[in-house]
């Protein structure tokens, strides 16, 4: 239970408002391979999720463009 609580708290600290952007990378295969990991995965707040590297890279590139466009010239 402590792992689930800590992970949910971390996700909550990353995204606090609707305009916040961030990436929560979980590189532990137990999250999808083990029953307890799947329960933790399902307990996380709603967010876009992927296990596909090209999709993650595209998301990070779009995030970078978002922040570069927001920087004052």
CHARMM internal coordinates of N, CA and C (Angstrom, degrees):
IC EDIT
DIST 1 N 1 CA 1.4580
DIST 1 CA 1 C 1.5358
ANGL 1 N 1 CA 1 C 112.99
DIST 1 C 2 N 1.3300
ANGL 1 CA 1 C 2 N 118.07
DIHE 1 N 1 CA 1 C 2 N -34.19
DIST 2 N 2 CA 1.4650
ANGL 1 C 2 N 2 CA 120.07
DIHE 1 CA 1 C 2 N 2 CA -178.40
DIST 2 CA 2 C 1.5259
ANGL 2 N 2 CA 2 C 111.31
DIHE 1 C 2 N 2 CA 2 C -64.87
DIST 2 C 3 N 1.3225
ANGL 2 CA 2 C 3 N 117.28
DIHE 2 N 2 CA 2 C 3 N -37.57
DIST 3 N 3 CA 1.4667
ANGL 2 C 3 N 3 CA 120.04
DIHE 2 CA 2 C 3 N 3 CA 178.73
DIST 3 CA 3 C 1.5243
ANGL 3 N 3 CA 3 C 110.60
DIHE 2 C 3 N 3 CA 3 C -62.52
DIST 3 C 4 N 1.3213
ANGL 3 CA 3 C 4 N 116.95
DIHE 3 N 3 CA 3 C 4 N -42.72
DIST 4 N 4 CA 1.4631
ANGL 3 C 4 N 4 CA 120.95
DIHE 3 CA 3 C 4 N 4 CA 179.54
DIST 4 CA 4 C 1.5224
ANGL 4 N 4 CA 4 C 110.71
DIHE 3 C 4 N 4 CA 4 C -63.79
DIST 4 C 5 N 1.3171
ANGL 4 CA 4 C 5 N 116.79
DIHE 4 N 4 CA 4 C 5 N -43.19
DIST 5 N 5 CA 1.4639
ANGL 4 C 5 N 5 CA 121.00
DIHE 4 CA 4 C 5 N 5 CA -179.80
DIST 5 CA 5 C 1.5268
ANGL 5 N 5 CA 5 C 110.23
DIHE 4 C 5 N 5 CA 5 C -63.37
DIST 5 C 6 N 1.3211
ANGL 5 CA 5 C 6 N 116.59
DIHE 5 N 5 CA 5 C 6 N -45.83
DIST 6 N 6 CA 1.4671
ANGL 5 C 6 N 6 CA 120.61
DIHE 5 CA 5 C 6 N 6 CA -178.75
DIST 6 CA 6 C 1.5266
ANGL 6 N 6 CA 6 C 111.67
DIHE 5 C 6 N 6 CA 6 C -62.90
DIST 6 C 7 N 1.3213
ANGL 6 CA 6 C 7 N 116.67
DIHE 6 N 6 CA 6 C 7 N -42.43
DIST 7 N 7 CA 1.4613
ANGL 6 C 7 N 7 CA 120.63
DIHE 6 CA 6 C 7 N 7 CA -179.65
DIST 7 CA 7 C 1.5276
ANGL 7 N 7 CA 7 C 110.82
DIHE 6 C 7 N 7 CA 7 C -65.65
DIST 7 C 8 N 1.3271
ANGL 7 CA 7 C 8 N 117.06
DIHE 7 N 7 CA 7 C 8 N -43.48
DIST 8 N 8 CA 1.4606
ANGL 7 C 8 N 8 CA 120.63
DIHE 7 CA 7 C 8 N 8 CA 178.28
DIST 8 CA 8 C 1.5233
ANGL 8 N 8 CA 8 C 111.10
DIHE 7 C 8 N 8 CA 8 C -63.71
DIST 8 C 9 N 1.3226
ANGL 8 CA 8 C 9 N 117.39
DIHE 8 N 8 CA 8 C 9 N -39.53
DIST 9 N 9 CA 1.4635
ANGL 8 C 9 N 9 CA 120.66
DIHE 8 CA 8 C 9 N 9 CA 177.65
DIST 9 CA 9 C 1.5264
ANGL 9 N 9 CA 9 C 110.68
DIHE 8 C 9 N 9 CA 9 C -63.93
DIST 9 C 10 N 1.3205
ANGL 9 CA 9 C 10 N 116.36
DIHE 9 N 9 CA 9 C 10 N -41.99
DIST 10 N 10 CA 1.4620
ANGL 9 C 10 N 10 CA 120.25
DIHE 9 CA 9 C 10 N 10 CA 178.38
DIST 10 CA 10 C 1.5129
ANGL 10 N 10 CA 10 C 111.98
DIHE 9 C 10 N 10 CA 10 C -61.70
DIST 10 C 11 N 1.3217
ANGL 10 CA 10 C 11 N 116.71
DIHE 10 N 10 CA 10 C 11 N -43.31
DIST 11 N 11 CA 1.4639
ANGL 10 C 11 N 11 CA 120.91
DIHE 10 CA 10 C 11 N 11 CA 178.04
DIST 11 CA 11 C 1.5250
ANGL 11 N 11 CA 11 C 110.03
DIHE 10 C 11 N 11 CA 11 C -63.55
DIST 11 C 12 N 1.3186
ANGL 11 CA 11 C 12 N 116.81
DIHE 11 N 11 CA 11 C 12 N -39.80
DIST 12 N 12 CA 1.4592
ANGL 11 C 12 N 12 CA 120.82
DIHE 11 CA 11 C 12 N 12 CA 179.22
DIST 12 CA 12 C 1.5173
ANGL 12 N 12 CA 12 C 112.84
DIHE 11 C 12 N 12 CA 12 C -65.93
DIST 12 C 13 N 1.3084
ANGL 12 CA 12 C 13 N 116.69
DIHE 12 N 12 CA 12 C 13 N -33.67
DIST 13 N 13 CA 1.4676
ANGL 12 C 13 N 13 CA 120.34
DIHE 12 CA 12 C 13 N 13 CA 178.55
DIST 13 CA 13 C 1.5300
ANGL 13 N 13 CA 13 C 111.48
DIHE 12 C 13 N 13 CA 13 C -73.90
DIST 13 C 14 N 1.3164
ANGL 13 CA 13 C 14 N 116.05
DIHE 13 N 13 CA 13 C 14 N -28.15
DIST 14 N 14 CA 1.4636
ANGL 13 C 14 N 14 CA 120.41
DIHE 13 CA 13 C 14 N 14 CA -179.92
DIST 14 CA 14 C 1.5257
ANGL 14 N 14 CA 14 C 110.80
DIHE 13 C 14 N 14 CA 14 C -71.21
DIST 14 C 15 N 1.3095
ANGL 14 CA 14 C 15 N 116.31
DIHE 14 N 14 CA 14 C 15 N -46.70
DIST 15 N 15 CA 1.4582
ANGL 14 C 15 N 15 CA 121.90
DIHE 14 CA 14 C 15 N 15 CA -176.75
DIST 15 CA 15 C 1.5229
ANGL 15 N 15 CA 15 C 108.48
DIHE 14 C 15 N 15 CA 15 C -117.78
DIST 15 C 16 N 1.3268
ANGL 15 CA 15 C 16 N 115.32
DIHE 15 N 15 CA 15 C 16 N 106.40
DIST 16 N 16 CA 1.4699
ANGL 15 C 16 N 16 CA 119.87
DIHE 15 CA 15 C 16 N 16 CA -178.22
DIST 16 CA 16 C 1.5277
ANGL 16 N 16 CA 16 C 112.53
DIHE 15 C 16 N 16 CA 16 C -106.56
DIST 16 C 17 N 1.3409
ANGL 16 CA 16 C 17 N 117.01
DIHE 16 N 16 CA 16 C 17 N -28.01
DIST 17 N 17 CA 1.4653
ANGL 16 C 17 N 17 CA 120.18
DIHE 16 CA 16 C 17 N 17 CA -179.95
DIST 17 CA 17 C 1.5250
ANGL 17 N 17 CA 17 C 109.03
DIHE 16 C 17 N 17 CA 17 C -130.05
DIST 17 C 18 N 1.3281
ANGL 17 CA 17 C 18 N 116.13
DIHE 17 N 17 CA 17 C 18 N 169.15
DIST 18 N 18 CA 1.4647
ANGL 17 C 18 N 18 CA 120.60
DIHE 17 CA 17 C 18 N 18 CA -178.85
DIST 18 CA 18 C 1.5211
ANGL 18 N 18 CA 18 C 112.58
DIHE 17 C 18 N 18 CA 18 C -65.91
DIST 18 C 19 N 1.3183
ANGL 18 CA 18 C 19 N 117.83
DIHE 18 N 18 CA 18 C 19 N -21.51
DIST 19 N 19 CA 1.4633
ANGL 18 C 19 N 19 CA 120.10
DIHE 18 CA 18 C 19 N 19 CA -178.72
DIST 19 CA 19 C 1.5276
ANGL 19 N 19 CA 19 C 112.70
DIHE 18 C 19 N 19 CA 19 C -93.38
DIST 19 C 20 N 1.3177
ANGL 19 CA 19 C 20 N 117.60
DIHE 19 N 19 CA 19 C 20 N -8.27
DIST 20 N 20 CA 1.4651
ANGL 19 C 20 N 20 CA 120.63
DIHE 19 CA 19 C 20 N 20 CA 178.05
DIST 20 CA 20 C 1.5200
ANGL 20 N 20 CA 20 C 110.23
DIHE 19 C 20 N 20 CA 20 C -68.28
DIST 20 C 21 N 1.3129
ANGL 20 CA 20 C 21 N 115.21
DIHE 20 N 20 CA 20 C 21 N 148.06
DIST 21 N 21 CA 1.4595
ANGL 20 C 21 N 21 CA 122.23
DIHE 20 CA 20 C 21 N 21 CA 176.35
DIST 21 CA 21 C 1.5167
ANGL 21 N 21 CA 21 C 107.29
DIHE 20 C 21 N 21 CA 21 C -129.39
DIST 21 C 22 N 1.3034
ANGL 21 CA 21 C 22 N 116.77
DIHE 21 N 21 CA 21 C 22 N 148.88
DIST 22 N 22 CA 1.4539
ANGL 21 C 22 N 22 CA 119.42
DIHE 21 CA 21 C 22 N 22 CA 177.82
DIST 22 CA 22 C 1.5123
ANGL 22 N 22 CA 22 C 111.23
DIHE 21 C 22 N 22 CA 22 C -176.88
DIST 22 C 23 N 1.3084
ANGL 22 CA 22 C 23 N 114.88
DIHE 22 N 22 CA 22 C 23 N 172.32
DIST 23 N 23 CA 1.4590
ANGL 22 C 23 N 23 CA 121.59
DIHE 22 CA 22 C 23 N 23 CA -179.23
DIST 23 CA 23 C 1.5170
ANGL 23 N 23 CA 23 C 108.18
DIHE 22 C 23 N 23 CA 23 C -128.68
DIST 23 C 24 N 1.3012
ANGL 23 CA 23 C 24 N 115.39
DIHE 23 N 23 CA 23 C 24 N 127.11
DIST 24 N 24 CA 1.4563
ANGL 23 C 24 N 24 CA 122.11
DIHE 23 CA 23 C 24 N 24 CA 173.93
DIST 24 CA 24 C 1.5243
ANGL 24 N 24 CA 24 C 106.00
DIHE 23 C 24 N 24 CA 24 C -109.66
DIST 24 C 25 N 1.3066
ANGL 24 CA 24 C 25 N 116.52
DIHE 24 N 24 CA 24 C 25 N 105.55
DIST 25 N 25 CA 1.4687
ANGL 24 C 25 N 25 CA 121.31
DIHE 24 CA 24 C 25 N 25 CA -178.96
DIST 25 CA 25 C 1.5206
ANGL 25 N 25 CA 25 C 108.69
DIHE 24 C 25 N 25 CA 25 C -101.09
DIST 25 C 26 N 1.3094
ANGL 25 CA 25 C 26 N 115.19
DIHE 25 N 25 CA 25 C 26 N 121.84
DIST 26 N 26 CA 1.4621
ANGL 25 C 26 N 26 CA 121.20
DIHE 25 CA 25 C 26 N 26 CA 178.39
DIST 26 CA 26 C 1.5199
ANGL 26 N 26 CA 26 C 106.47
DIHE 25 C 26 N 26 CA 26 C -117.06
DIST 26 C 27 N 1.3011
ANGL 26 CA 26 C 27 N 116.05
DIHE 26 N 26 CA 26 C 27 N 113.82
DIST 27 N 27 CA 1.4658
ANGL 26 C 27 N 27 CA 121.16
DIHE 26 CA 26 C 27 N 27 CA -173.25
DIST 27 CA 27 C 1.5208
ANGL 27 N 27 CA 27 C 112.06
DIHE 26 C 27 N 27 CA 27 C -107.60
DIST 27 C 28 N 1.2912
ANGL 27 CA 27 C 28 N 116.61
DIHE 27 N 27 CA 27 C 28 N 28.42
DIST 28 N 28 CA 1.4587
ANGL 27 C 28 N 28 CA 121.78
DIHE 27 CA 27 C 28 N 28 CA -179.22
DIST 28 CA 28 C 1.5275
ANGL 28 N 28 CA 28 C 108.67
DIHE 27 C 28 N 28 CA 28 C -107.74
DIST 28 C 29 N 1.3305
ANGL 28 CA 28 C 29 N 118.37
DIHE 28 N 28 CA 28 C 29 N 110.92
DIST 29 N 29 CA 1.4654
ANGL 28 C 29 N 29 CA 120.43
DIHE 28 CA 28 C 29 N 29 CA -176.62
DIST 29 CA 29 C 1.5255
ANGL 29 N 29 CA 29 C 113.56
DIHE 28 C 29 N 29 CA 29 C -62.96
DIST 29 C 30 N 1.3159
ANGL 29 CA 29 C 30 N 117.87
DIHE 29 N 29 CA 29 C 30 N -17.71
DIST 30 N 30 CA 1.4684
ANGL 29 C 30 N 30 CA 119.65
DIHE 29 CA 29 C 30 N 30 CA 179.54
DIST 30 CA 30 C 1.5215
ANGL 30 N 30 CA 30 C 111.64
DIHE 29 C 30 N 30 CA 30 C -62.82
DIST 30 C 31 N 1.3268
ANGL 30 CA 30 C 31 N 116.69
DIHE 30 N 30 CA 30 C 31 N -21.33
DIST 31 N 31 CA 1.4568
ANGL 30 C 31 N 31 CA 119.59
DIHE 30 CA 30 C 31 N 31 CA -179.29
DIST 31 CA 31 C 1.5283
ANGL 31 N 31 CA 31 C 111.95
DIHE 30 C 31 N 31 CA 31 C -64.97
DIST 31 C 32 N 1.3061
ANGL 31 CA 31 C 32 N 117.55
DIHE 31 N 31 CA 31 C 32 N -26.84
DIST 32 N 32 CA 1.4662
ANGL 31 C 32 N 32 CA 120.29
DIHE 31 CA 31 C 32 N 32 CA 178.48
DIST 32 CA 32 C 1.5240
ANGL 32 N 32 CA 32 C 112.42
DIHE 31 C 32 N 32 CA 32 C -114.35
DIST 32 C 33 N 1.3275
ANGL 32 CA 32 C 33 N 117.00
DIHE 32 N 32 CA 32 C 33 N -16.58
DIST 33 N 33 CA 1.4661
ANGL 32 C 33 N 33 CA 120.35
DIHE 32 CA 32 C 33 N 33 CA -176.70
DIST 33 CA 33 C 1.5235
ANGL 33 N 33 CA 33 C 114.21
DIHE 32 C 33 N 33 CA 33 C -91.39
DIST 33 C 34 N 1.3113
ANGL 33 CA 33 C 34 N 117.25
DIHE 33 N 33 CA 33 C 34 N -23.05
DIST 34 N 34 CA 1.4659
ANGL 33 C 34 N 34 CA 121.21
DIHE 33 CA 33 C 34 N 34 CA -174.28
DIST 34 CA 34 C 1.5264
ANGL 34 N 34 CA 34 C 110.16
DIHE 33 C 34 N 34 CA 34 C -114.03
DIST 34 C 35 N 1.3318
ANGL 34 CA 34 C 35 N 117.29
DIHE 34 N 34 CA 34 C 35 N 146.54
DIST 35 N 35 CA 1.4722
ANGL 34 C 35 N 35 CA 119.63
DIHE 34 CA 34 C 35 N 35 CA 179.58
DIST 35 CA 35 C 1.5293
ANGL 35 N 35 CA 35 C 113.28
DIHE 34 C 35 N 35 CA 35 C -56.44
DIST 35 C 36 N 1.3313
ANGL 35 CA 35 C 36 N 117.84
DIHE 35 N 35 CA 35 C 36 N -42.36
DIST 36 N 36 CA 1.4675
ANGL 35 C 36 N 36 CA 119.14
DIHE 35 CA 35 C 36 N 36 CA -179.46
DIST 36 CA 36 C 1.5276
ANGL 36 N 36 CA 36 C 110.60
DIHE 35 C 36 N 36 CA 36 C -67.39
DIST 36 C 37 N 1.3242
ANGL 36 CA 36 C 37 N 116.84
DIHE 36 N 36 CA 36 C 37 N -33.01
DIST 37 N 37 CA 1.4583
ANGL 36 C 37 N 37 CA 120.64
DIHE 36 CA 36 C 37 N 37 CA 177.80
DIST 37 CA 37 C 1.5174
ANGL 37 N 37 CA 37 C 111.52
DIHE 36 C 37 N 37 CA 37 C -66.37
DIST 37 C 38 N 1.3246
ANGL 37 CA 37 C 38 N 116.35
DIHE 37 N 37 CA 37 C 38 N -41.08
DIST 38 N 38 CA 1.4679
ANGL 37 C 38 N 38 CA 119.84
DIHE 37 CA 37 C 38 N 38 CA 178.39
DIST 38 CA 38 C 1.5266
ANGL 38 N 38 CA 38 C 110.88
DIHE 37 C 38 N 38 CA 38 C -63.77
DIST 38 C 39 N 1.3253
ANGL 38 CA 38 C 39 N 117.29
DIHE 38 N 38 CA 38 C 39 N -36.17
DIST 39 N 39 CA 1.4698
ANGL 38 C 39 N 39 CA 119.90
DIHE 38 CA 38 C 39 N 39 CA 177.26
DIST 39 CA 39 C 1.5302
ANGL 39 N 39 CA 39 C 110.41
DIHE 38 C 39 N 39 CA 39 C -64.74
DIST 39 C 40 N 1.3205
ANGL 39 CA 39 C 40 N 116.20
DIHE 39 N 39 CA 39 C 40 N -41.11
DIST 40 N 40 CA 1.4643
ANGL 39 C 40 N 40 CA 119.81
DIHE 39 CA 39 C 40 N 40 CA 177.26
DIST 40 CA 40 C 1.5275
ANGL 40 N 40 CA 40 C 109.65
DIHE 39 C 40 N 40 CA 40 C -63.08
DIST 40 C 41 N 1.3242
ANGL 40 CA 40 C 41 N 116.38
DIHE 40 N 40 CA 40 C 41 N -46.58
DIST 41 N 41 CA 1.4721
ANGL 40 C 41 N 41 CA 122.65
DIHE 40 CA 40 C 41 N 41 CA -179.90
DIST 41 CA 41 C 1.5270
ANGL 41 N 41 CA 41 C 110.42
DIHE 40 C 41 N 41 CA 41 C -55.31
DIST 41 C 42 N 1.3224
ANGL 41 CA 41 C 42 N 116.19
DIHE 41 N 41 CA 41 C 42 N -45.20
DIST 42 N 42 CA 1.4614
ANGL 41 C 42 N 42 CA 120.95
DIHE 41 CA 41 C 42 N 42 CA -177.72
DIST 42 CA 42 C 1.5250
ANGL 42 N 42 CA 42 C 112.23
DIHE 41 C 42 N 42 CA 42 C -71.74
DIST 42 C 43 N 1.3247
ANGL 42 CA 42 C 43 N 117.46
DIHE 42 N 42 CA 42 C 43 N -20.77
DIST 43 N 43 CA 1.4647
ANGL 42 C 43 N 43 CA 120.19
DIHE 42 CA 42 C 43 N 43 CA -178.32
DIST 43 CA 43 C 1.5274
ANGL 43 N 43 CA 43 C 112.90
DIHE 42 C 43 N 43 CA 43 C -84.66
DIST 43 C 44 N 1.3251
ANGL 43 CA 43 C 44 N 117.24
DIHE 43 N 43 CA 43 C 44 N -9.03
DIST 44 N 44 CA 1.4663
ANGL 43 C 44 N 44 CA 120.01
DIHE 43 CA 43 C 44 N 44 CA -179.17
DIST 44 CA 44 C 1.5257
ANGL 44 N 44 CA 44 C 110.65
DIHE 43 C 44 N 44 CA 44 C -70.01
DIST 44 C 45 N 1.3309
ANGL 44 CA 44 C 45 N 116.86
DIHE 44 N 44 CA 44 C 45 N 153.79
DIST 45 N 45 CA 1.4671
ANGL 44 C 45 N 45 CA 119.58
DIHE 44 CA 44 C 45 N 45 CA 177.93
DIST 45 CA 45 C 1.5285
ANGL 45 N 45 CA 45 C 110.83
DIHE 44 C 45 N 45 CA 45 C -60.07
DIST 45 C 46 N 1.3344
ANGL 45 CA 45 C 46 N 116.87
DIHE 45 N 45 CA 45 C 46 N 156.65
DIST 46 N 46 CA 1.4618
ANGL 45 C 46 N 46 CA 119.26
DIHE 45 CA 45 C 46 N 46 CA 178.84
DIST 46 CA 46 C 1.5288
ANGL 46 N 46 CA 46 C 110.42
DIHE 45 C 46 N 46 CA 46 C -60.89
DIST 46 C 47 N 1.2985
ANGL 46 CA 46 C 47 N 115.71
DIHE 46 N 46 CA 46 C 47 N 131.39
DIST 47 N 47 CA 1.4599
ANGL 46 C 47 N 47 CA 122.02
DIHE 46 CA 46 C 47 N 47 CA 177.24
DIST 47 CA 47 C 1.5208
ANGL 47 N 47 CA 47 C 108.11
DIHE 46 C 47 N 47 CA 47 C -163.38
DIST 47 C 48 N 1.2954
ANGL 47 CA 47 C 48 N 115.47
DIHE 47 N 47 CA 47 C 48 N 160.32
DIST 48 N 48 CA 1.4633
ANGL 47 C 48 N 48 CA 120.56
DIHE 47 CA 47 C 48 N 48 CA 176.35
DIST 48 CA 48 C 1.5246
ANGL 48 N 48 CA 48 C 108.19
DIHE 47 C 48 N 48 CA 48 C -65.70
DIST 48 C 49 N 1.3293
ANGL 48 CA 48 C 49 N 116.71
DIHE 48 N 48 CA 48 C 49 N 134.87
DIST 49 N 49 CA 1.4654
ANGL 48 C 49 N 49 CA 121.09
DIHE 48 CA 48 C 49 N 49 CA -177.31
DIST 49 CA 49 C 1.5227
ANGL 49 N 49 CA 49 C 110.14
DIHE 48 C 49 N 49 CA 49 C -133.70
DIST 49 C 50 N 1.3041
ANGL 49 CA 49 C 50 N 114.84
DIHE 49 N 49 CA 49 C 50 N 148.03
DIST 50 N 50 CA 1.4603
ANGL 49 C 50 N 50 CA 119.77
DIHE 49 CA 49 C 50 N 50 CA 175.29
DIST 50 CA 50 C 1.5129
ANGL 50 N 50 CA 50 C 109.58
DIHE 49 C 50 N 50 CA 50 C -154.85
DIST 50 C 51 N 1.3045
ANGL 50 CA 50 C 51 N 114.77
DIHE 50 N 50 CA 50 C 51 N 156.25
DIST 51 N 51 CA 1.4641
ANGL 50 C 51 N 51 CA 121.68
DIHE 50 CA 50 C 51 N 51 CA 171.26
DIST 51 CA 51 C 1.5219
ANGL 51 N 51 CA 51 C 109.55
DIHE 50 C 51 N 51 CA 51 C -118.09
DIST 51 C 52 N 1.3371
ANGL 51 CA 51 C 52 N 116.11
DIHE 51 N 51 CA 51 C 52 N 5.98
DIST 52 N 52 CA 1.4589
ANGL 51 C 52 N 52 CA 122.10
DIHE 51 CA 51 C 52 N 52 CA -176.36
DIST 52 CA 52 C 1.5263
ANGL 52 N 52 CA 52 C 110.46
DIHE 51 C 52 N 52 CA 52 C -98.55
DIST 52 C 53 N 1.3202
ANGL 52 CA 52 C 53 N 116.57
DIHE 52 N 52 CA 52 C 53 N 122.42
DIST 53 N 53 CA 1.4639
ANGL 52 C 53 N 53 CA 121.46
DIHE 52 CA 52 C 53 N 53 CA -177.15
DIST 53 CA 53 C 1.5297
ANGL 53 N 53 CA 53 C 113.13
DIHE 52 C 53 N 53 CA 53 C -58.23
DIST 53 C 54 N 1.3534
ANGL 53 CA 53 C 54 N 120.19
DIHE 53 N 53 CA 53 C 54 N -47.29
DIST 54 N 54 CA 1.4740
ANGL 53 C 54 N 54 CA 119.20
DIHE 53 CA 53 C 54 N 54 CA -179.27
DIST 54 CA 54 C 1.5337
ANGL 54 N 54 CA 54 C 112.43
DIHE 53 C 54 N 54 CA 54 C -59.45
DIST 54 C 55 N 1.3127
ANGL 54 CA 54 C 55 N 116.81
DIHE 54 N 54 CA 54 C 55 N -37.37
DIST 55 N 55 CA 1.4645
ANGL 54 C 55 N 55 CA 119.99
DIHE 54 CA 54 C 55 N 55 CA 178.87
DIST 55 CA 55 C 1.5326
ANGL 55 N 55 CA 55 C 110.66
DIHE 54 C 55 N 55 CA 55 C -66.99
DIST 55 C 56 N 1.3190
ANGL 55 CA 55 C 56 N 117.20
DIHE 55 N 55 CA 55 C 56 N -40.40
DIST 56 N 56 CA 1.4665
ANGL 55 C 56 N 56 CA 121.16
DIHE 55 CA 55 C 56 N 56 CA 178.08
DIST 56 CA 56 C 1.5273
ANGL 56 N 56 CA 56 C 110.68
DIHE 55 C 56 N 56 CA 56 C -64.99
DIST 56 C 57 N 1.3153
ANGL 56 CA 56 C 57 N 117.35
DIHE 56 N 56 CA 56 C 57 N -41.96
DIST 57 N 57 CA 1.4691
ANGL 56 C 57 N 57 CA 121.33
DIHE 56 CA 56 C 57 N 57 CA 179.22
DIST 57 CA 57 C 1.5288
ANGL 57 N 57 CA 57 C 110.42
DIHE 56 C 57 N 57 CA 57 C -63.97
DIST 57 C 58 N 1.3248
ANGL 57 CA 57 C 58 N 116.94
DIHE 57 N 57 CA 57 C 58 N -42.37
DIST 58 N 58 CA 1.4669
ANGL 57 C 58 N 58 CA 120.44
DIHE 57 CA 57 C 58 N 58 CA 178.54
DIST 58 CA 58 C 1.5271
ANGL 58 N 58 CA 58 C 110.69
DIHE 57 C 58 N 58 CA 58 C -63.18
DIST 58 C 59 N 1.3228
ANGL 58 CA 58 C 59 N 117.11
DIHE 58 N 58 CA 58 C 59 N -39.66
DIST 59 N 59 CA 1.4600
ANGL 58 C 59 N 59 CA 120.66
DIHE 58 CA 58 C 59 N 59 CA 178.27
DIST 59 CA 59 C 1.5268
ANGL 59 N 59 CA 59 C 110.60
DIHE 58 C 59 N 59 CA 59 C -63.54
DIST 59 C 60 N 1.3299
ANGL 59 CA 59 C 60 N 116.67
DIHE 59 N 59 CA 59 C 60 N -44.79
DIST 60 N 60 CA 1.4657
ANGL 59 C 60 N 60 CA 120.61
DIHE 59 CA 59 C 60 N 60 CA 179.52
DIST 60 CA 60 C 1.5294
ANGL 60 N 60 CA 60 C 111.28
DIHE 59 C 60 N 60 CA 60 C -63.34
DIST 60 C 61 N 1.3324
ANGL 60 CA 60 C 61 N 117.05
DIHE 60 N 60 CA 60 C 61 N -38.37
DIST 61 N 61 CA 1.4695
ANGL 60 C 61 N 61 CA 120.61
DIHE 60 CA 60 C 61 N 61 CA 178.10
DIST 61 CA 61 C 1.5271
ANGL 61 N 61 CA 61 C 110.35
DIHE 60 C 61 N 61 CA 61 C -64.54
DIST 61 C 62 N 1.3273
ANGL 61 CA 61 C 62 N 117.10
DIHE 61 N 61 CA 61 C 62 N -42.45
DIST 62 N 62 CA 1.4628
ANGL 61 C 62 N 62 CA 120.69
DIHE 61 CA 61 C 62 N 62 CA 178.30
DIST 62 CA 62 C 1.5262
ANGL 62 N 62 CA 62 C 110.63
DIHE 61 C 62 N 62 CA 62 C -65.71
DIST 62 C 63 N 1.3066
ANGL 62 CA 62 C 63 N 117.08
DIHE 62 N 62 CA 62 C 63 N -37.92
DIST 63 N 63 CA 1.4638
ANGL 62 C 63 N 63 CA 121.64
DIHE 62 CA 62 C 63 N 63 CA 177.98
DIST 63 CA 63 C 1.5284
ANGL 63 N 63 CA 63 C 110.40
DIHE 62 C 63 N 63 CA 63 C -63.27
DIST 63 C 64 N 1.3135
ANGL 63 CA 63 C 64 N 115.86
DIHE 63 N 63 CA 63 C 64 N -41.78
DIST 64 N 64 CA 1.4712
ANGL 63 C 64 N 64 CA 120.51
DIHE 63 CA 63 C 64 N 64 CA 178.31
DIST 64 CA 64 C 1.5230
ANGL 64 N 64 CA 64 C 110.45
DIHE 63 C 64 N 64 CA 64 C -61.92
DIST 64 C 65 N 1.3359
ANGL 64 CA 64 C 65 N 116.77
DIHE 64 N 64 CA 64 C 65 N -46.24
DIST 65 N 65 CA 1.4653
ANGL 64 C 65 N 65 CA 120.35
DIHE 64 CA 64 C 65 N 65 CA 178.84
DIST 65 CA 65 C 1.5249
ANGL 65 N 65 CA 65 C 111.21
DIHE 64 C 65 N 65 CA 65 C -60.71
DIST 65 C 66 N 1.3213
ANGL 65 CA 65 C 66 N 116.22
DIHE 65 N 65 CA 65 C 66 N -39.62
DIST 66 N 66 CA 1.4665
ANGL 65 C 66 N 66 CA 121.26
DIHE 65 CA 65 C 66 N 66 CA 178.74
DIST 66 CA 66 C 1.5248
ANGL 66 N 66 CA 66 C 110.48
DIHE 65 C 66 N 66 CA 66 C -58.03
DIST 66 C 67 N 1.3220
ANGL 66 CA 66 C 67 N 116.59
DIHE 66 N 66 CA 66 C 67 N -47.76
DIST 67 N 67 CA 1.4632
ANGL 66 C 67 N 67 CA 120.13
DIHE 66 CA 66 C 67 N 67 CA -177.61
DIST 67 CA 67 C 1.5254
ANGL 67 N 67 CA 67 C 112.39
DIHE 66 C 67 N 67 CA 67 C -74.45
DIST 67 C 68 N 1.3200
ANGL 67 CA 67 C 68 N 117.67
DIHE 67 N 67 CA 67 C 68 N -33.20
DIST 68 N 68 CA 1.4667
ANGL 67 C 68 N 68 CA 119.68
DIHE 67 CA 67 C 68 N 68 CA 176.45
DIST 68 CA 68 C 1.5224
ANGL 68 N 68 CA 68 C 110.58
DIHE 67 C 68 N 68 CA 68 C -65.89
DIST 68 C 69 N 1.3338
ANGL 68 CA 68 C 69 N 116.95
DIHE 68 N 68 CA 68 C 69 N -38.29
DIST 69 N 69 CA 1.4629
ANGL 68 C 69 N 69 CA 120.86
DIHE 68 CA 68 C 69 N 69 CA 179.10
DIST 69 CA 69 C 1.5264
ANGL 69 N 69 CA 69 C 111.12
DIHE 68 C 69 N 69 CA 69 C -69.10
DIST 69 C 70 N 1.3116
ANGL 69 CA 69 C 70 N 117.37
DIHE 69 N 69 CA 69 C 70 N -27.83
DIST 70 N 70 CA 1.4643
ANGL 69 C 70 N 70 CA 121.41
DIHE 69 CA 69 C 70 N 70 CA -178.34
DIST 70 CA 70 C 1.5244
ANGL 70 N 70 CA 70 C 112.68
DIHE 69 C 70 N 70 CA 70 C -81.73
DIST 70 C 71 N 1.3320
ANGL 70 CA 70 C 71 N 117.67
DIHE 70 N 70 CA 70 C 71 N -15.56
DIST 71 N 71 CA 1.4660
ANGL 70 C 71 N 71 CA 120.96
DIHE 70 CA 70 C 71 N 71 CA -178.92
DIST 71 CA 71 C 1.5206
ANGL 71 N 71 CA 71 C 110.10
DIHE 70 C 71 N 71 CA 71 C -71.31
DIST 71 C 72 N 1.3357
ANGL 71 CA 71 C 72 N 116.72
DIHE 71 N 71 CA 71 C 72 N 139.48
DIST 72 N 72 CA 1.4671
ANGL 71 C 72 N 72 CA 118.63
DIHE 71 CA 71 C 72 N 72 CA 176.21
DIST 72 CA 72 C 1.5261
ANGL 72 N 72 CA 72 C 110.82
DIHE 71 C 72 N 72 CA 72 C -66.53
DIST 72 C 73 N 1.3149
ANGL 72 CA 72 C 73 N 116.04
DIHE 72 N 72 CA 72 C 73 N 144.74
DIST 73 N 73 CA 1.4731
ANGL 72 C 73 N 73 CA 120.89
DIHE 72 CA 72 C 73 N 73 CA -177.29
DIST 73 CA 73 C 1.5005
ANGL 73 N 73 CA 73 C 112.52
DIHE 72 C 73 N 73 CA 73 C -75.95
END
COOR INIT
IC SEED 1 N 1 CA 1 C
IC BUILD
